[in-house]
Amino acid sequence: MTIFSSVDEAKSFFWSTDALSCVDTNTSQVQYQLVADGEGNNTMVKKTEAWDTSGIGDTYNTLKTNLINSNNWGITGYTTENSTDHLF
């Protein structure tokens, strides 16, 4: 188990530099937040993304798929879950 002291630490633990660049470049808004586990340790990170109507969402999806297919999206295995509790 890894306990994170900052959002940036968690981001670089879970996602590659190319994945983070894809998110930063191809979303109109993104926000991250550390999340505590049942013991109160910041072992997780939450991410909310949004896209405008310019088409960057399509670019994002294409780049993300390419990075996943080349094993260059995630650094550490992780699970995801959808939530309606967004950060913005």
N, CA, C and O atoms as a GROMACS GRO file, in nm:
protein
  352
    1MET      N    1   0.085  -0.117   0.000
    1MET     CA    2   0.000   0.000   0.000
    1MET      C    3   0.089   0.124   0.000
    1MET      O    4   0.186   0.133   0.075
    2THR      N    5   0.054   0.218  -0.085
    2THR     CA    6   0.127   0.345  -0.092
    2THR      C    7   0.038   0.455  -0.037
    2THR      O    8  -0.079   0.467  -0.075
    3ILE      N    9   0.094   0.534   0.054
    3ILE     CA   10   0.022   0.649   0.110
    3ILE      C   11   0.081   0.774   0.046
    3ILE      O   12   0.202   0.796   0.048
    4PHE      N   13  -0.008   0.855  -0.012
    4PHE     CA   14   0.036   0.973  -0.086
    4PHE      C   15   0.031   1.097   0.001
    4PHE      O   16  -0.060   1.115   0.082
    5SER      N   17   0.130   1.184  -0.017
    5SER     CA   18   0.133   1.310   0.056
    5SER      C   19   0.085   1.426  -0.030
    5SER      O   20   0.063   1.536   0.021
    6SER      N   21   0.070   1.403  -0.161
    6SER     CA   22   0.022   1.508  -0.250
    6SER      C   23  -0.050   1.447  -0.370
    6SER      O   24  -0.030   1.330  -0.403
    7VAL      N   25  -0.131   1.528  -0.433
    7VAL     CA   26  -0.200   1.484  -0.555
    7VAL      C   27  -0.099   1.454  -0.664
    7VAL      O   28  -0.113   1.354  -0.735
    8ASP      N   29   0.002   1.538  -0.680
    8ASP     CA   30   0.103   1.514  -0.784
    8ASP      C   31   0.174   1.380  -0.764
    8ASP      O   32   0.204   1.311  -0.861
    9GLU      N   33   0.201   1.345  -0.641
    9GLU     CA   34   0.264   1.217  -0.611
    9GLU      C   35   0.173   1.102  -0.656
    9GLU      O   36   0.220   1.006  -0.716
   10ALA      N   37   0.046   1.112  -0.626
   10ALA     CA   38  -0.050   1.008  -0.665
   10ALA      C   39  -0.064   1.000  -0.817
   10ALA      O   40  -0.069   0.890  -0.873
   11LYS      N   41  -0.072   1.114  -0.882
   11LYS     CA   42  -0.085   1.116  -1.028
   11LYS      C   43   0.033   1.045  -1.094
   11LYS      O   44   0.013   0.962  -1.183
   12SER      N   45   0.154   1.076  -1.051
   12SER     CA   46   0.272   1.016  -1.114
   12SER      C   47   0.289   0.869  -1.075
   12SER      O   48   0.362   0.796  -1.142
   13PHE      N   49   0.223   0.826  -0.968
   13PHE     CA   50   0.226   0.685  -0.928
   13PHE      C   51   0.136   0.602  -1.020
   13PHE      O   52   0.173   0.491  -1.060
   14PHE      N   53   0.020   0.656  -1.054
   14PHE     CA   54  -0.079   0.579  -1.130
   14PHE      C   55  -0.068   0.594  -1.281
   14PHE      O   56  -0.091   0.498  -1.354
   15TRP      N   57  -0.034   0.715  -1.331
   15TRP     CA   58  -0.038   0.741  -1.474
   15TRP      C   59   0.097   0.781  -1.529
   15TRP      O   60   0.178   0.844  -1.462
   16SER      N   61   0.120   0.741  -1.654
   16SER     CA   62   0.245   0.777  -1.722
   16SER      C   63   0.246   0.927  -1.753
   16SER      O   64   0.143   0.994  -1.749
   17THR      N   65   0.364   0.976  -1.782
   17THR     CA   66   0.378   1.117  -1.821
   17THR      C   67   0.296   1.146  -1.945
   17THR      O   68   0.234   1.252  -1.956
   18ASP      N   69   0.296   1.051  -2.040
   18ASP     CA   70   0.218   1.070  -2.163
   18ASP      C   71   0.067   1.071  -2.134
   18ASP      O   72  -0.007   1.147  -2.196
   19ALA      N   73   0.022   0.988  -2.042
   19ALA     CA   74  -0.120   0.986  -2.005
   19ALA      C   75  -0.160   1.119  -1.941
   19ALA      O   76  -0.264   1.175  -1.974
   20LEU      N   77  -0.078   1.168  -1.850
   20LEU     CA   78  -0.108   1.295  -1.784
   20LEU      C   79  -0.107   1.410  -1.885
   20LEU      O   80  -0.188   1.502  -1.875
   21SER      N   81  -0.017   1.406  -1.981
   21SER     CA   82  -0.013   1.507  -2.086
   21SER      C   83  -0.140   1.501  -2.171
   21SER      O   84  -0.196   1.604  -2.206
   22CYS      N   85  -0.184   1.380  -2.204
   22CYS     CA   86  -0.307   1.361  -2.281
   22CYS      C   87  -0.425   1.424  -2.208
   22CYS      O   88  -0.505   1.496  -2.269
   23VAL      N   89  -0.436   1.398  -2.078
   23VAL     CA   90  -0.546   1.453  -1.999
   23VAL      C   91  -0.537   1.605  -1.993
   23VAL      O   92  -0.636   1.674  -2.014
   24ASP      N   93  -0.418   1.657  -1.965
   24ASP     CA   94  -0.401   1.802  -1.952
   24ASP      C   95  -0.429   1.876  -2.083
   24ASP      O   96  -0.484   1.986  -2.083
   25THR      N   97  -0.391   1.815  -2.193
   25THR     CA   98  -0.403   1.879  -2.324
   25THR      C   99  -0.541   1.862  -2.386
   25THR      O  100  -0.586   1.949  -2.461
   26ASN      N  101  -0.608   1.752  -2.356
   26ASN     CA  102  -0.729   1.717  -2.430
   26ASN      C  103  -0.854   1.709  -2.343
   26ASN      O  104  -0.948   1.636  -2.376
   27THR      N  105  -0.856   1.783  -2.235
   27THR     CA  106  -0.978   1.803  -2.158
   27THR      C  107  -0.997   1.954  -2.143
   27THR      O  108  -0.899   2.029  -2.144
   28SER      N  109  -1.120   1.996  -2.129
   28SER     CA  110  -1.142   2.139  -2.106
   28SER      C  111  -1.135   2.171  -1.957
   28SER      O  112  -1.119   2.286  -1.917
   29GLN      N  113  -1.148   2.066  -1.876
   29GLN     CA  114  -1.136   2.083  -1.731
   29GLN      C  115  -1.102   1.947  -1.670
   29GLN      O  116  -1.157   1.845  -1.710
   30VAL      N  117  -1.011   1.948  -1.574
   30VAL     CA  118  -0.976   1.826  -1.500
   30VAL      C  119  -0.937   1.866  -1.358
   30VAL      O  120  -0.873   1.969  -1.336
   31GLN      N  121  -0.977   1.785  -1.264
   31GLN     CA  122  -0.942   1.810  -1.124
   31GLN      C  123  -0.918   1.676  -1.056
   31GLN      O  124  -0.987   1.578  -1.083
   32TYR      N  125  -0.820   1.674  -0.967
   32TYR     CA  126  -0.783   1.555  -0.891
   32TYR      C  127  -0.799   1.584  -0.742
   32TYR      O  128  -0.794   1.699  -0.699
   33GLN      N  129  -0.818   1.478  -0.665
   33GLN     CA  130  -0.827   1.491  -0.519
   33GLN      C  131  -0.781   1.360  -0.456
   33GLN      O  132  -0.818   1.252  -0.503
   34LEU      N  133  -0.700   1.370  -0.351
   34LEU     CA  134  -0.664   1.250  -0.276
   34LEU      C  135  -0.785   1.199  -0.202
   34LEU      O  136  -0.871   1.276  -0.158
   35VAL      N  137  -0.793   1.067  -0.188
   35VAL     CA  138  -0.905   1.003  -0.120
   35VAL      C  139  -0.847   0.908  -0.016
   35VAL      O  140  -0.757   0.829  -0.044
   36ALA      N  141  -0.901   0.916   0.104
   36ALA     CA  142  -0.856   0.830   0.214
   36ALA      C  143  -0.926   0.695   0.209
   36ALA      O  144  -1.042   0.685   0.170
   37ASP      N  145  -0.853   0.592   0.248
   37ASP     CA  146  -0.912   0.459   0.259
   37ASP      C  147  -0.983   0.446   0.394
   37ASP      O  148  -0.996   0.544   0.467
   38GLY      N  149  -1.029   0.328   0.426
   38GLY     CA  150  -1.102   0.304   0.550
   38GLY      C  151  -1.021   0.330   0.676
   38GLY      O  152  -1.077   0.347   0.784
   39GLU      N  153  -0.889   0.333   0.662
   39GLU     CA  154  -0.802   0.360   0.776
   39GLU      C  155  -0.758   0.506   0.784
   39GLU      O  156  -0.679   0.543   0.870
   40GLY      N  157  -0.810   0.588   0.693
   40GLY     CA  158  -0.776   0.730   0.693
   40GLY      C  159  -0.649   0.766   0.619
   40GLY      O  160  -0.602   0.880   0.629
   41ASN      N  161  -0.592   0.670   0.546
   41ASN     CA  162  -0.468   0.697   0.470
   41ASN      C  163  -0.502   0.735   0.326
   41ASN      O  164  -0.590   0.674   0.265
   42ASN      N  165  -0.434   0.834   0.274
   42ASN     CA  166  -0.455   0.878   0.135
   42ASN      C  167  -0.388   0.779   0.040
   42ASN      O  168  -0.274   0.797  -0.001
   43THR      N  169  -0.463   0.675   0.006
   43THR     CA  170  -0.411   0.569  -0.081
   43THR      C  171  -0.475   0.570  -0.219
   43THR      O  172  -0.441   0.487  -0.304
   44MET      N  173  -0.568   0.661  -0.242
   44MET     CA  174  -0.641   0.666  -0.369
   44MET      C  175  -0.645   0.810  -0.420
   44MET      O  176  -0.619   0.905  -0.347
   45VAL      N  177  -0.680   0.821  -0.548
   45VAL     CA  178  -0.697   0.953  -0.608
   45VAL      C  179  -0.825   0.951  -0.691
   45VAL      O  180  -0.857   0.852  -0.758
   46LYS      N  181  -0.896   1.061  -0.684
   46LYS     CA  182  -1.019   1.078  -0.760
   46LYS      C  183  -0.992   1.180  -0.869
   46LYS      O  184  -0.922   1.278  -0.848
   47LYS      N  185  -1.051   1.154  -0.987
   47LYS     CA  186  -1.030   1.244  -1.101
   47LYS      C  187  -1.165   1.271  -1.167
   47LYS      O  188  -1.242   1.179  -1.192
   48THR      N  189  -1.191   1.398  -1.195
   48THR     CA  190  -1.309   1.436  -1.272
   48THR      C  191  -1.261   1.511  -1.395
   48THR      O  192  -1.181   1.604  -1.386
   49GLU      N  193  -1.311   1.468  -1.511
   49GLU     CA  194  -1.273   1.529  -1.638
   49GLU      C  195  -1.397   1.585  -1.708
   49GLU      O  196  -1.508   1.535  -1.688
   50ALA      N  197  -1.377   1.688  -1.789
   50ALA     CA  198  -1.485   1.743  -1.870
   50ALA      C  199  -1.428   1.784  -2.006
   50ALA      O  200  -1.310   1.815  -2.019
   51TRP      N  201  -1.516   1.785  -2.106
   51TRP     CA  202  -1.478   1.822  -2.242
   51TRP      C  203  -1.577   1.924  -2.295
   51TRP      O  204  -1.696   1.917  -2.266
   52ASP      N  205  -1.526   2.018  -2.373
   52ASP     CA  206  -1.615   2.114  -2.439
   52ASP      C  207  -1.663   2.053  -2.570
   52ASP      O  208  -1.643   1.934  -2.595
   53THR      N  209  -1.724   2.132  -2.653
   53THR     CA  210  -1.779   2.080  -2.779
   53THR      C  211  -1.686   2.097  -2.898
   53THR      O  212  -1.729   2.083  -3.012
   54SER      N  213  -1.560   2.126  -2.873
   54SER     CA  214  -1.464   2.151  -2.982
   54SER      C  215  -1.414   2.024  -3.050
   54SER      O  216  -1.351   2.032  -3.156
   55GLY      N  217  -1.440   1.909  -2.992
   55GLY     CA  218  -1.389   1.784  -3.048
   55GLY      C  219  -1.269   1.728  -2.974
   55GLY      O  220  -1.218   1.622  -3.010
   56ILE      N  221  -1.223   1.798  -2.870
   56ILE     CA  222  -1.107   1.747  -2.798
   56ILE      C  223  -1.137   1.614  -2.728
   56ILE      O  224  -1.045   1.538  -2.700
   57GLY      N  225  -1.263   1.587  -2.702
   57GLY     CA  226  -1.298   1.459  -2.641
   57GLY      C  227  -1.266   1.342  -2.734
   57GLY      O  228  -1.222   1.237  -2.688
   58ASP      N  229  -1.288   1.361  -2.863
   58ASP     CA  230  -1.254   1.258  -2.961
   58ASP      C  231  -1.102   1.237  -2.966
   58ASP      O  232  -1.055   1.124  -2.971
   59THR      N  233  -1.028   1.347  -2.965
   59THR     CA  234  -0.882   1.339  -2.963
   59THR      C  235  -0.835   1.267  -2.838
   59THR      O  236  -0.748   1.180  -2.844
   60TYR      N  237  -0.894   1.303  -2.724
   60TYR     CA  238  -0.861   1.239  -2.597
   60TYR      C  239  -0.882   1.088  -2.607
   60TYR      O  240  -0.793   1.010  -2.571
   61ASN      N  241  -0.999   1.046  -2.655
   61ASN     CA  242  -1.029   0.903  -2.664
   61ASN      C  243  -0.932   0.830  -2.754
   61ASN      O  244  -0.888   0.719  -2.720
   62THR      N  245  -0.898   0.889  -2.867
   62THR     CA  246  -0.804   0.825  -2.960
   62THR      C  247  -0.666   0.811  -2.896
   62THR      O  248  -0.606   0.704  -2.900
   63LEU      N  249  -0.616   0.920  -2.837
   63LEU     CA  250  -0.484   0.914  -2.774
   63LEU      C  251  -0.482   0.819  -2.656
   63LEU      O  252  -0.386   0.744  -2.638
   64LYS      N  253  -0.587   0.820  -2.575
   64LYS     CA  254  -0.594   0.730  -2.460
   64LYS      C  255  -0.592   0.585  -2.506
   64LYS      O  256  -0.520   0.503  -2.450
   65THR      N  257  -0.671   0.554  -2.607
   65THR     CA  258  -0.673   0.416  -2.660
   65THR      C  259  -0.535   0.376  -2.711
   65THR      O  260  -0.490   0.265  -2.684
   66ASN      N  261  -0.469   0.465  -2.784
   66ASN     CA  262  -0.334   0.435  -2.835
   66ASN      C  263  -0.235   0.413  -2.721
   66ASN      O  264  -0.152   0.322  -2.727
   67LEU      N  265  -0.243   0.495  -2.618
   67LEU     CA  266  -0.152   0.480  -2.504
   67LEU      C  267  -0.180   0.351  -2.427
   67LEU      O  268  -0.087   0.282  -2.385
   68ILE      N  269  -0.306   0.318  -2.410
   68ILE     CA  270  -0.342   0.192  -2.342
   68ILE      C  271  -0.290   0.073  -2.424
   68ILE      O  272  -0.231  -0.019  -2.368
   69ASN      N  273  -0.313   0.076  -2.554
   69ASN     CA  274  -0.270  -0.034  -2.640
   69ASN      C  275  -0.118  -0.051  -2.644
   69ASN      O  276  -0.068  -0.160  -2.670
   70SER      N  277  -0.046   0.056  -2.618
   70SER     CA  278   0.101   0.048  -2.617
   70SER      C  279   0.155   0.035  -2.474
   70SER      O  280   0.275   0.054  -2.450
   71ASN      N  281   0.066   0.002  -2.380
   71ASN     CA  282   0.104  -0.013  -2.238
   71ASN      C  283   0.172   0.112  -2.182
   71ASN      O  284   0.268   0.102  -2.106
   72ASN      N  285   0.122   0.229  -2.221
   72ASN     CA  286   0.181   0.355  -2.178
   72ASN      C  287   0.078   0.448  -2.116
   72ASN      O  288   0.095   0.570  -2.120
   73TRP      N  289  -0.028   0.394  -2.059
   73TRP     CA  290  -0.128   0.477  -1.991
   73TRP      C  291  -0.106   0.471  -1.841
   73TRP      O  292  -0.070   0.570  -1.778
   74GLY      N  293  -0.127   0.356  -1.784
   74GLY     CA  294  -0.110   0.339  -1.641
   74GLY      C  295   0.027   0.284  -1.607
   74GLY      O  296   0.084   0.204  -1.681
   75ILE      N  297   0.079   0.329  -1.493
   75ILE     CA  298   0.208   0.279  -1.445
   75ILE      C  299   0.185   0.163  -1.350
   75ILE      O  300   0.252   0.060  -1.358
   76THR      N  301   0.092   0.181  -1.260
   76THR     CA  302   0.060   0.082  -1.158
   76THR      C  303  -0.082   0.034  -1.182
   76THR      O  304  -0.170   0.114  -1.215
   77GLY      N  305  -0.105  -0.093  -1.165
   77GLY     CA  306  -0.240  -0.144  -1.180
   77GLY      C  307  -0.335  -0.073  -1.085
   77GLY      O  308  -0.301  -0.047  -0.969
   78TYR      N  309  -0.453  -0.042  -1.132
   78TYR     CA  310  -0.552   0.025  -1.050
   78TYR      C  311  -0.691  -0.010  -1.100
   78TYR      O  312  -0.707  -0.059  -1.212
   79THR      N  313  -0.788   0.015  -1.020
   79THR     CA  314  -0.926  -0.003  -1.061
   79THR      C  315  -0.993   0.133  -1.069
   79THR      O  316  -0.948   0.230  -1.008
   80THR      N  317  -1.099   0.139  -1.145
   80THR     CA  318  -1.174   0.263  -1.158
   80THR      C  319  -1.319   0.236  -1.125
   80THR      O  320  -1.367   0.123  -1.134
   81GLU      N  321  -1.387   0.340  -1.086
   81GLU     CA  322  -1.531   0.330  -1.068
   81GLU      C  323  -1.594   0.462  -1.109
   81GLU      O  324  -1.536   0.569  -1.088
   82ASN      N  325  -1.710   0.453  -1.166
   82ASN     CA  326  -1.784   0.574  -1.203
   82ASN      C  327  -1.862   0.624  -1.084
   82ASN      O  328  -1.911   0.545  -1.002
   83SER      N  329  -1.873   0.754  -1.074
   83SER     CA  330  -1.944   0.816  -0.964
   83SER      C  331  -2.017   0.941  -1.013
   83SER      O  332  -1.973   1.006  -1.107
   84THR      N  333  -2.126   0.973  -0.949
   84THR     CA  334  -2.194   1.099  -0.980
   84THR      C  335  -2.149   1.209  -0.885
   84THR      O  336  -2.196   1.323  -0.895
   85ASP      N  337  -2.058   1.177  -0.795
   85ASP     CA  338  -2.003   1.272  -0.699
   85ASP      C  339  -1.878   1.336  -0.760
   85ASP      O  340  -1.766   1.301  -0.726
   86HIS      N  341  -1.901   1.432  -0.850
   86HIS     CA  342  -1.791   1.495  -0.923
   86HIS      C  343  -1.722   1.604  -0.841
   86HIS      O  344  -1.778   1.657  -0.746
   87LEU      N  345  -1.599   1.634  -0.880
   87LEU     CA  346  -1.521   1.735  -0.810
   87LEU      C  347  -1.557   1.877  -0.852
   87LEU      O  348  -1.523   1.973  -0.782
   88PHE      N  349  -1.624   1.892  -0.963
   88PHE     CA  350  -1.670   2.025  -1.006
   88PHE      C  351  -1.804   2.011  -1.074
   88PHE      O  352  -1.861   2.111  -1.118
   0.00000   0.00000   0.00000
